[in-house]
Amino acid sequence: MTSERKVKNMRSPEPRPVAVLVDAYTTGNHLPPAFAKLGVDVVHVQSSPELMTSMRLPDLTAYRAVVPYGTPAETAARLVEFAPICVVAGQEPGVPLADELSELLALPGNGTAQSVARRDKYEMIEALRRAGVRCAEQFKSDDAEELVAWAEHRGSYPVVVKPMSSAASDGVAICNGPEEVRKAAEAVLGTVNIFHERNDEVLIQSFLQGEEYMVDFVSYGGERHACGIWQYHKRLKGTHRIYDRDSITPPDSGPGPAIIAYMHEALDALGIQYGPTHAEVIVTPEGPTLVEVGARLSGGLLPAFHDICLGGNQADVTALAYARPQEFLDRYAGGTYRKLTHATWILAATDLDGVVEAIDADVVAEIESLPTVHTFVPKLAPGKRIRPTVDLYTATFAVHLCDASAEAVERDYARIQELKDRVYRLRDDAGAAA
């Protein structure tokens, strides 16, 4: 063997590319395996001094490194050694820092010019208004009486009262009169949301009448792929619209094409040219209208389930866009998901109030044995408090169903509704199982 060949054989392998994930809570946990499949390592950055325990935490064992909390400039300096290919927000609170880090590191990203509009719900809708994109009427204030005055002057109910920044319908109320507006505003002002942010102002908006959909995209350089549209099925409980289940909307019929066309306009208005987005849209008599959008993965993402139902999933497409941009552009840009089967995602609501003594294994086994059930996910453990459902965070469990037969899915959905309040056994007043 020549000395030249020996030197070649002694060379270390090329270092693996690195993606930086900011605040990869909840479904952000699907990004490390998605990048790993493409040979990309991940580094985690958090936007807060301490981890936010109000959300499912990142699995930090999946990362090559965890960068300590610091200023954006300090964090960017620490990241230089990894020569990252991208910075991606793993959850809502990481969006502004991901924007800033990608800008500081001169990486593909959405930049900081419109970061506020991608997190602040008031600024989000105003950005659409400035761009001439259909949107709700709105007003914000730190005074409940000013919000009441706006609603009364407008003279049309219902109206929607909600925090300036939140997720999963946290703090959202549909109000049919001034007293309900006042009560909803006072319930939000001064509280802290799930992202550990103080609610110093409250947003009030016109009520958008129509069916509601969640819409997921991935963008790269302004080229986009529609990953899924799911129709929400909700019911009104007091001032809250409670999630029941979601079902797939075909991309090429019904409201699908109009929703996709509208979302291109909305994302352009918000300066979102890169990365995943999860939006909520209501199809009003005037057409699709944005409720809100997050520059991150869908909170309902379950990759294996979405692969079966839609032919792909948002985490894998996001990783591909950043790791192999040309392949994303060739395979996905301008395209849409496919509806491959009938499917629904149930979020179990309850009126129960108490402390969980145990999970009933027999009831869970019956649910999991239903022919169309793909995944059952309990949200409570023994010792935890169960409360009447008012939003996604107070749903008691999730179930994903899919089948070639719509009737089979409906049959199993109905049985789960019969069983849902038997999943958890509650303590009685004496502390015994009830």
Secondary structure, DSSP 8 states (H G I E B T S, - for coil): --HHHHHHHHS------EEEEES--GGGGGHHHHHHTTT-EEEEE-SSSS--TTS----GGG-SEEE----HHHHHHHHGGG--SEEEESSGGGHHHHHHHHHHTT-SS--STTTGGGT-HHHHHHHHHHTT-----EEEES-HHHHHHHHHHHT---EEEEESS-STTTT-EEESSHHHHHHHHHHHTT-B-TTS-B--SEEEEE---SEEEEEEEEEETTEEEEEEEEEEEEEEETTEEEEEEEEE--TTSTTHHHHHHHHHHHHHHTT--SEEEEEEEEEETTEEEEEEEESS--TT--HHHHHHHHSS-HHHHHHHHHH-HHHHHHHTTT-B----SEEEEEE------EEEEEE-HHHHHHHHHSTTEEEEEE---TT-EE----SGGG--EEEEEEES-HHHHHHHHHHHHHHGGGSEEEB-TTSSB-
